[in-house]
Amino acid sequence: MEFLIKSKKEYHQIMVTIYTLMNKGEDKLTKSELSKLAVMTRAAEDFEKNTSSLLKYS
């Protein structure tokens, strides 16, 4: 599963979902939730890297 964040609004929505899953506790997450968390976290990190590099050069 691949996920691409295209806007700040999407980023903030994903972060809410990530925090919700994290607050549940890793040991209480299903395999599906763990996979979803990993994909969303990677997408958020990529968005942060791309956004911060754009800000440096503008």
C-alpha positions, 0 to 999 in steps of 0.5 A: 500500500502506498500513500501520497499526501498532496496538501497541508489539509491532508497532512493534518488529517493524516496526523490526527489519524496517526496520533489516534492510532498511537494513543491506542497503544502499539500492543492493542493495534491490529496487523492492519492498523500497524500496516496503515500506521507505517504507511501513513507515517512514511507518507507524513515524513515524505511530505515534511521533507518535501515541504521543508526543502521547498521552503528553504529554496523559496 
